[in-house]
Amino acid sequence: MRRSLSLWCVLVLFLGLRAESGAAEFQAVVRDEAVQSQELSRSLLAAGLPGLTAKREPLGGGLAHYIWKVRVGTGRYDVVAVHRVVRESRPWFPARSSRAVFMVHGDLWAFVPAFLTNTRVNTMPANQSLAAFLASNDVDVWGLDLRWVGVPEAETDFRFMANWKLDTHVEDLGTGLSLANAVRRLSGGGNGDRMFLLGWSRGATIGYAYLDAESQRPRSQRKVDGFIPMDMPVRFAPDAVQQRQWACDRYAALSAARKGRTEGGLLGPAPGVGVQLIGQLADDAPNAPSPLAPSGLASPLLPTNRQFAVIAAGATGALFPNPIMPLTPGYHLAASLPDTAGLPFQTAFTPEPALFDYLQLAVPYQSLNEVVETEAQLCGLDVPYDDHLKDVKVPVLYVGAAGGVGRYGEYSVRLLGSTDVTVHTVRNRPESERALDYGHADLFLARDARARVWTPMLQWMQAH
């Protein structure tokens, strides 16, 4: 244990971490380990991980959040953030754990808003986040911010996104996994431990593509021991004809849009800016008529800012510009209860104040290429990201939300070569009422997410 702690201190020095307290003791230990420092430096350079900067954020309850900024290219925004949420034996000294998970977010919300939400809003309980829940149960939690997360709202020239594609994010995920494995191994963990890969929404698409490529490497070079795709398909089942056609229509529309720009998502250019505004108006003027509501929602009365935020979450397809249809029928972020006109009126599982804050945490921009490529794959077109899915044989846990992607994501895990597949779709209503059932973001925000989503996930990790 003494050797493990010393190596961790050396790693902290190499990555540029500085403790606010205990600096004298920290420096003394580092001086005693000069030889190991040189060895560590060579090891990280060999792994392609030089020039890292990092900081530590205490979370309470013995947990800490570490953030590394990693340069992955020569461009101004060719930088990703790698996160770690972990229990510590004392500050700067992560406790030993035998399970680790690496998380990849989807559209709009980066690692912290998606998986560590409660640290950025005061409308959620202190323990209401997936990352903190798993870390408090001795899972070493890692994650990635994709490149576009770091693009500021003031940016107006997006030509740098022209070559950002799914394989770009797959490469960045590999870099993040390499950093996680190096840090864990050199700090006394990672030798024979299990590293799971979790992808939510488009993060699951990236996860499938990563595993597809990794399956062609020698077993000794693979980093992932299990896969948790959350509420996302990679291909639609043969009988999902309508959903596949909707994907083809989205592909056609977004491909046409890509001829004139490189930035945007399913909601159009700067998708996060509008989502932020929806949440801000619901917070600042909840009872005022919404200036954002489409004309089709104005009958019999224009919804208020509060109700429009609920509509945006509970009938998310209403936000998509024509002719774009959602992934699935009735797809939504957070389930709602309807008013007499049939419009979402109040949230069902996620507290409204938390929802409004969550909307304001959206990232302004996204690279358009990855959205187009995802739709091509869902349409059934030939893409280079799923040629070897049958060679992926790690254990798999599919976690779905019945009102999000839900059962439409279950077919995708059967395309893998794994014989150890578990399906956990959170459901409250029959499929015919999926428009009112558990939503895509309820998996993280709902009052009962800990019991219905996170605990089964933790149990699956512990069993593997």
matplotlib code that plots the C-alpha trace (Angstrom):
import matplotlib.pyplot as plt

x = [0.0, 2.9, 4.3, 0.9, 0.4, 3.9, 3.3, 0.1, 1.9, 4.4, 1.6, 0.0, 3.3, 3.7, 0.2, 0.6, -1.8, -1.3, -3.0, -4.4, -3.2, -0.6, 1.8, 4.9, 4.2, 3.2, 6.5, 8.6, 7.0, 7.6, 11.3, 11.7, 10.3, 12.5, 13.4, 9.8, 8.9, 11.3, 9.8, 6.3, 7.1, 8.5, 5.4, 2.9, 4.8, 4.9, 1.1, 0.8, -0.3, 2.1, 1.3, -1.7, -3.1, -5.6, -7.5, -9.3, -12.7, -13.8, -17.4, -18.1, -18.7, -15.1, -15.5, -13.5, -13.8, -10.6, -10.5, -7.7, -7.5, -5.9, -4.7, -5.7, -4.8, -3.2, -6.4, -7.6, -10.4, -8.7, -8.9, -11.0, -11.6, -11.2, -13.1, -12.7, -15.1, -13.6, -13.7, -10.5, -8.7, -7.5, -7.2, -5.2, -5.1, -7.9, -9.1, -8.6, -11.5, -11.9, -14.5, -14.3, -16.5, -15.8, -18.8, -19.5, -22.3, -24.6, -25.9, -26.3, -25.1, -21.4, -20.1, -20.9, -24.4, -25.3, -23.6, -22.8, -25.7, -26.2, -22.8, -23.9, -27.4, -28.9, -32.3, -31.2, -30.2, -26.5, -26.4, -28.5, -26.1, -25.1, -21.4, -21.4, -23.7, -21.4, -18.2, -19.7, -20.2, -16.5, -16.7, -14.0, -15.9, -14.3, -15.7, -15.1, -16.2, -16.2, -14.3, -17.3, -18.0, -15.2, -16.3, -17.5, -20.8, -19.0, -17.5, -18.9, -16.5, -17.0, -14.8, -12.6, -15.4, -15.3, -13.3, -14.8, -16.7, -17.7, -14.2, -12.7, -14.7, -13.8, -10.1, -10.6, -12.4, -9.4, -7.1, -9.4, -9.3, -5.5, -5.2, -7.7, -5.8, -2.4, -3.5, -5.3, -2.4, 0.3, -1.8, -2.3, -5.4, -6.1, -4.1, -6.8, -9.6, -12.7, -13.2, -16.8, -17.8, -21.0, -22.5, -25.7, -27.6, -25.1, -22.4, -23.7, -23.2, -19.6, -19.3, -20.5, -18.1, -15.2, -15.9, -16.3, -12.7, -11.3, -12.6, -10.0, -7.0, -5.2, -6.9, -3.9, -4.5, -8.2, -9.3, -13.0, -14.4, -18.1, -20.5, -23.6, -25.4, -28.1, -31.2, -29.8, -30.0, -27.2, -29.4, -33.2, -34.8, -36.2, -39.7, -39.1, -39.8, -41.2, -38.3, -35.8, -37.6, -37.6, -33.9, -33.5, -35.5, -33.3, -30.2, -31.4, -32.4, -29.2, -27.0, -28.5, -27.8, -24.2, -23.4, -23.5, -22.3, -20.4, -22.1, -25.5, -27.7, -31.2, -32.5, -30.7, -27.7, -26.5, -28.9, -27.9, -28.5, -32.2, -32.4, -30.7, -33.2, -36.1, -34.8, -33.9, -37.3, -39.0, -36.9, -37.0, -40.6, -42.5, -46.0, -45.4, -46.6, -43.8, -42.3, -40.7, -43.8, -44.5, -47.9, -49.3, -49.1, -51.0, -54.5, -56.5, -54.0, -50.3, -48.4, -46.4, -42.7, -43.0, -45.3, -43.3, -40.2, -42.3, -43.6, -40.0, -39.1, -42.3, -42.9, -39.4, -40.3, -42.2, -38.9, -37.5, -37.7, -39.7, -39.2, -37.2, -39.0, -37.7, -35.9, -39.1, -42.8, -43.5, -39.8, -39.1, -36.5, -38.6, -42.1, -45.1, -48.7, -51.0, -53.5, -57.1, -55.8, -53.4, -50.3, -47.7, -48.5, -46.4, -43.5, -44.1, -40.8, -38.3, -38.8, -39.5, -36.9, -34.2, -35.4, -35.3, -31.8, -30.7, -31.9, -29.7, -26.6, -26.8, -23.7, -24.2, -22.7, -22.1, -20.3, -22.8, -20.9, -21.4, -25.2, -25.3, -23.2, -25.5, -28.6, -26.9, -26.3, -29.8, -31.2, -29.4, -26.7, -23.2, -20.9, -17.5, -18.5, -20.4, -18.6, -17.3, -20.1, -20.2, -16.6, -17.6, -18.0, -17.8, -20.8, -23.5, -26.2, -28.7, -30.5, -33.5, -36.2, -39.6, -40.6, -37.2, -35.7, -36.7, -37.4, -36.1, -32.6, -32.9, -32.3, -28.9, -27.3, -28.3, -26.0, -23.0, -21.3, -21.7, -23.6, -23.9, -26.6, -28.9, -31.8, -33.2, -35.8, -37.5, -41.3, -44.4, -47.0, -47.8, -46.0, -49.1, -48.7, -44.9, -45.4, -46.1, -43.6, -40.1, -38.0, -34.5, -33.2, -35.4, -32.7, -30.5, -32.9, -36.0, -36.7, -36.6, -33.6, -31.4, -33.6, -34.9, -31.8, -28.6, -28.9, -29.5, -26.6, -24.3, -25.5, -24.7, -21.2, -20.6, -21.7, -19.2]
y = [0.0, 2.4, 1.9, 2.5, 5.7, 6.9, 6.2, 8.2, 11.1, 10.9, 10.8, 13.9, 15.8, 14.7, 15.8, 19.2, 18.6, 20.8, 20.2, 23.2, 21.7, 19.3, 20.7, 20.1, 16.4, 16.0, 17.5, 15.4, 12.2, 13.2, 14.0, 10.5, 9.0, 10.8, 7.5, 6.4, 9.9, 9.4, 6.0, 7.3, 10.1, 7.7, 5.5, 8.3, 9.7, 6.2, 6.1, 9.3, 11.4, 14.3, 17.8, 17.2, 19.8, 18.9, 20.1, 18.6, 19.5, 18.0, 16.8, 15.9, 12.5, 11.5, 11.9, 14.1, 15.1, 15.3, 17.0, 16.6, 18.8, 16.7, 18.1, 15.7, 17.7, 20.9, 23.0, 25.6, 23.4, 20.0, 19.4, 17.0, 16.9, 13.6, 13.4, 11.1, 10.9, 8.7, 8.0, 9.1, 7.7, 11.3, 14.3, 13.4, 9.7, 7.7, 4.7, 1.2, -0.1, -3.2, -1.8, 1.2, 2.7, 5.2, 7.3, 9.1, 11.7, 12.4, 15.5, 18.8, 17.8, 17.2, 14.8, 16.9, 18.1, 14.5, 12.4, 14.8, 17.2, 18.0, 19.7, 22.4, 23.1, 23.6, 22.1, 18.5, 16.6, 16.4, 12.7, 12.8, 12.0, 8.7, 9.4, 10.2, 7.3, 4.8, 6.4, 6.2, 2.5, 2.0, 2.3, 4.4, 6.7, 8.2, 10.1, 12.3, 15.7, 15.5, 18.2, 20.5, 20.9, 23.3, 25.6, 28.9, 30.5, 33.5, 31.4, 32.1, 30.3, 26.6, 25.4, 23.6, 21.1, 20.0, 16.9, 16.0, 12.7, 9.7, 8.2, 11.4, 10.8, 7.1, 8.1, 10.6, 7.9, 5.7, 8.5, 8.9, 5.2, 5.1, 7.9, 6.2, 2.9, 4.5, 6.5, 3.5, 1.2, 3.6, 4.5, 0.9, 0.0, -1.3, -4.5, -7.1, -4.7, -4.4, -1.3, -0.9, 1.5, 3.4, 5.5, 7.5, 8.5, 9.4, 8.4, 4.8, 5.2, 6.2, 3.2, 0.7, 2.2, 2.0, -1.6, -2.5, -1.3, -2.6, -6.1, -6.3, -5.7, -8.4, -9.2, -7.8, -4.4, -4.1, -1.8, -2.5, -5.4, -4.7, -2.4, -0.4, 1.3, 3.6, 4.3, 4.3, 2.0, 1.4, -0.3, -0.7, -4.2, -5.4, -4.8, -1.2, 0.0, 3.4, 4.2, 3.3, 5.5, 8.4, 7.9, 8.0, 11.2, 12.8, 11.6, 13.3, 16.6, 16.8, 15.8, 18.7, 21.0, 19.9, 21.2, 24.7, 24.3, 22.1, 22.8, 21.8, 18.9, 17.6, 20.9, 22.9, 25.3, 26.1, 23.6, 24.2, 27.9, 27.5, 24.8, 27.1, 29.8, 27.5, 26.7, 30.3, 31.6, 28.9, 29.9, 33.7, 34.3, 31.0, 32.4, 34.7, 33.6, 31.7, 33.6, 30.4, 28.1, 27.1, 28.4, 24.9, 24.9, 28.2, 26.7, 27.3, 29.5, 30.2, 28.1, 29.8, 29.6, 27.0, 24.8, 25.2, 23.9, 20.9, 20.5, 20.6, 17.8, 15.8, 16.1, 16.7, 16.0, 19.3, 21.1, 19.4, 21.5, 20.0, 17.4, 15.9, 13.2, 11.9, 8.6, 6.8, 7.5, 9.8, 10.2, 12.6, 13.7, 13.7, 12.2, 14.5, 14.5, 16.1, 18.9, 18.8, 19.7, 16.8, 18.9, 18.1, 20.2, 19.0, 16.6, 13.0, 11.8, 14.7, 17.8, 20.8, 23.1, 20.5, 20.1, 23.9, 24.1, 21.1, 22.7, 25.7, 23.5, 22.6, 23.1, 25.6, 23.8, 20.4, 19.0, 18.1, 15.2, 12.8, 13.4, 12.7, 9.6, 8.3, 8.8, 7.0, 4.0, 4.0, 4.3, 1.0, 2.5, 1.2, 2.9, 1.8, 1.6, -1.7, -4.2, -6.3, -6.1, -9.9, -9.9, -7.9, -10.4, -8.5, -8.6, -6.1, -4.3, -2.4, 0.3, 1.9, 4.3, 3.2, 6.7, 7.4, 4.9, 2.0, -1.3, 0.1, -0.2, -3.8, -5.2, -3.5, -5.5, -8.7, -7.7, -8.2, -11.5, -11.5, -14.4, -12.4, -9.8, -8.2, -5.9, -3.4, -1.1, 1.2, 1.1, 2.4, 2.1, -0.2, 0.4, 2.1, 4.9, 5.3, 9.1, 9.4, 6.9, 7.2, 9.6, 9.7, 12.1, 10.7, 8.0, 10.6, 13.2, 11.3, 11.1, 7.3, 7.0, 5.8, 2.8, 2.0, 2.8, 3.2, 0.4, -2.3, -0.9, -1.1, -4.6, -5.7, -4.2, -5.9, -9.2, -8.9]
z = [0.0, 0.8, -2.7, -4.3, -2.3, -3.3, -6.9, -6.8, -5.3, -8.2, -10.7, -9.1, -9.4, -13.1, -14.0, -12.3, -9.4, -6.3, -3.0, -1.1, 2.2, 3.2, 0.6, 2.6, 3.2, -0.4, -1.7, 0.7, -0.5, -4.1, -3.5, -2.0, -5.3, -7.9, -9.6, -9.9, -11.2, -14.2, -14.8, -14.6, -17.0, -19.6, -19.2, -19.8, -22.7, -24.2, -23.8, -25.7, -22.7, -22.3, -21.4, -19.1, -16.7, -13.9, -10.9, -7.9, -6.6, -3.2, -3.3, 0.3, 1.8, 1.1, -2.7, -5.0, -8.7, -10.8, -14.2, -16.7, -19.8, -22.6, -25.9, -28.7, -31.8, -33.0, -33.4, -30.8, -29.7, -30.1, -26.4, -24.3, -20.6, -18.7, -15.4, -12.4, -9.4, -6.7, -3.0, -1.3, 1.7, 2.2, -0.1, -3.3, -2.4, -4.1, -2.3, -3.8, -5.9, -8.0, -10.4, -12.7, -15.3, -18.1, -19.1, -22.4, -22.6, -25.5, -27.2, -25.3, -21.8, -21.0, -18.3, -15.3, -16.2, -17.3, -14.6, -11.8, -12.1, -8.4, -8.2, -10.6, -9.4, -5.9, -6.8, -6.4, -3.3, -2.6, -3.3, -6.5, -9.3, -10.9, -10.8, -7.0, -6.3, -8.0, -6.5, -3.0, -3.6, -4.4, -8.2, -9.7, -12.1, -15.2, -18.1, -21.1, -22.4, -26.2, -28.1, -28.8, -25.1, -24.9, -27.7, -26.1, -27.0, -28.5, -31.3, -34.7, -37.1, -37.0, -39.9, -37.3, -36.9, -40.5, -39.8, -36.4, -36.9, -34.9, -35.4, -34.0, -30.8, -30.8, -30.9, -28.0, -26.0, -26.5, -25.2, -22.1, -21.5, -21.8, -19.2, -16.8, -17.1, -16.6, -13.6, -12.0, -12.6, -11.3, -8.2, -7.1, -9.1, -12.6, -12.3, -13.1, -12.2, -14.4, -16.5, -17.9, -20.7, -20.3, -23.1, -22.8, -26.0, -28.7, -26.2, -26.6, -30.4, -29.8, -27.4, -29.9, -32.5, -30.0, -29.1, -32.8, -33.5, -30.2, -31.0, -33.8, -31.5, -29.6, -26.3, -24.4, -25.9, -25.1, -22.3, -21.9, -19.8, -20.1, -21.9, -20.6, -23.6, -22.2, -24.2, -27.7, -30.7, -33.1, -35.7, -35.7, -35.7, -39.0, -37.9, -36.9, -40.4, -39.4, -37.1, -39.8, -42.3, -39.9, -39.5, -43.3, -43.4, -40.7, -42.6, -45.8, -44.1, -42.1, -45.0, -47.0, -44.1, -43.8, -47.3, -45.8, -42.3, -39.9, -36.6, -35.3, -34.1, -34.3, -33.1, -35.7, -35.4, -31.9, -30.4, -26.8, -26.9, -27.4, -24.7, -22.2, -23.0, -22.4, -18.9, -18.1, -19.0, -16.9, -14.0, -14.3, -15.5, -15.1, -15.4, -18.4, -21.9, -23.7, -26.6, -27.8, -28.2, -31.8, -33.2, -33.1, -29.3, -28.9, -28.7, -26.6, -24.7, -25.3, -22.7, -20.0, -19.9, -17.1, -19.2, -22.4, -20.5, -19.5, -23.1, -24.3, -21.9, -22.1, -25.9, -27.2, -30.8, -30.8, -30.8, -33.9, -37.1, -40.0, -41.5, -38.6, -36.5, -33.2, -32.7, -31.5, -31.2, -28.3, -27.5, -24.7, -22.1, -19.0, -18.6, -18.0, -17.1, -19.7, -19.3, -20.7, -24.1, -24.1, -23.8, -21.1, -18.1, -15.2, -14.8, -13.6, -12.2, -12.3, -10.1, -12.2, -10.6, -11.3, -14.9, -15.5, -14.1, -16.1, -19.4, -18.6, -18.4, -22.1, -24.1, -26.9, -29.9, -31.5, -34.5, -37.2, -38.9, -36.0, -36.1, -39.9, -39.5, -36.7, -38.8, -41.7, -39.4, -38.0, -41.6, -42.4, -44.7, -44.8, -42.2, -41.0, -37.3, -37.0, -39.2, -36.3, -33.7, -33.6, -32.4, -29.3, -26.6, -23.3, -20.9, -21.8, -19.8, -21.8, -19.8, -21.4, -20.6, -21.9, -23.0, -24.6, -26.9, -24.6, -26.3, -29.6, -28.2, -27.2, -30.7, -30.9, -28.1, -29.8, -32.7, -30.4, -30.0, -26.2, -24.6, -21.3, -22.1, -19.6, -20.5, -18.0, -19.4, -16.8, -17.5, -15.8, -18.5, -21.4, -24.7, -26.1, -23.5, -24.1, -24.6, -20.9, -19.6, -18.1, -20.2, -21.7, -19.0, -16.2, -16.0, -14.2, -12.9, -11.6, -7.9, -8.0, -10.4, -7.6, -6.9, -10.4, -12.5, -10.6, -8.1, -10.7, -12.6, -9.6, -8.8, -12.4, -12.1, -8.8, -10.2, -13.1]

ax = plt.figure().add_subplot(projection="3d")
ax.plot(x, y, z, "-o")
ax.set_aspect("equal")
plt.show()
